[in-house]
């Protein structure tokens, strides 16, 4: 494969459909995006892995939202990694790239040598969709369980959407000639669209967390099982590239399922922070509160957790009393 072909698939999400088994899905490749996210922070290895997994999930799930919408994934935990937050900003217009950002909050002293998911404790995994001004944001949550963030996302779709869903992800640091060490990541998302049984949809039963297999039976169950067996044969290097294009990967895995591909969506690392947004966030504080935030040099400073941008403001120009003064 030529270098040009390789670059064309970096930082993209490719939607597809499997006509023979009534399924849809996406193939994601995050390279520069993941580098952009992680180079902003000096995360320990376990935290890097969790952020990389969340970024991949965000790209795969986010591709389904409409133009100008925002999708957010969040983990809130009582473990060493207290929070992971990611945002997917859909393009403003067709043909433009989507933007992804992410960060994690953690207690370094509580991190262990255990697997990344063991760094989170009791808590929840949430998906939020914001359709824009004048609309009510949607939020769905599921407990942190299943041994991975991918398993949490699968449980969310089974519980909240009654959609059988499967993720297969791979990510890590790669060293390539002339490029040095950088992140490469790839993943596949599968969804079957059956009519969930009334038992599953009503939420009745044992009280246990639903899984994809609880929602399919008969021919749908056979299709779901067969396609998942095929997905289990995928290799890590096939998912992350650059030697196998997503289109070639789909043919390798699912050629008998009649794969059909649609236009790929490009993604990039991006942040929406700005001085105006910082001022808006500080507008809820009184002059007395602002005074407590003021540095010895007489300034108010703020750092963006997502991109590391540093803002320096005059305390007399921030807070709700400053806004009232401007409006007077």
Number of C-alpha atoms within 10 A of each C-alpha: 9 8 9 8 13 14 12 11 23 24 25 27 28 21 22 21 20 22 13 13 20 16 22 19 21 26 27 31 31 28 28 18 25 28 17 18 23 22 13 15 15 9 17 11 11 18 25 20 18 21 24 26 21 24 27 29 24 23 30 26 21 24 25 13 17 14 16 14 17 22 26 21 25 21 24 20 20 14 18 19 25 18 19 22 21 23 25 29 27 24 21 13 10 10 11 13 18 27 21 29 25 28 26 20 15 20 11 12 7 10 18 12 9 9 13 20 19 16 22 27 16 12 18 19 22 20 20 16 19 17 17 11 8 6 8 10 13 11 14 16 21 21 18 24 20 14 12 17 22 21 17 23 27 23 28 26 22 24 22 15 13 26 23 26 26 22 21 20 21 19 22 16 13 14 11 9 6 6 8 9 12 15 20 26 28 30 25 25 22 23 21 24 16 17 13 18 13 10 11 17 16 10 15 10 9 7 7 8 16 22 22 20 14 16 24 24 16 8 10 19 16 13 19 25 15 13 19 15 12 12 19 10 10 17 12 16 15 18 25 27 20 21 15 18 20 28 15 12 16 24 14 15 17 15 14 13 19 14 19 15 16 10 10 19 21 23 27 22 21 19 19 12 15 13 14 9 11 18 18 14 12 16 19 14 15 14 17 10 12 19 16 9 15 15 11 7 6 13 15 20 15 16 13 15 17 22 21 14 14 12 14 12 16 11 18 15 16 22 22 18 17 17 16 10 9 9 7 6
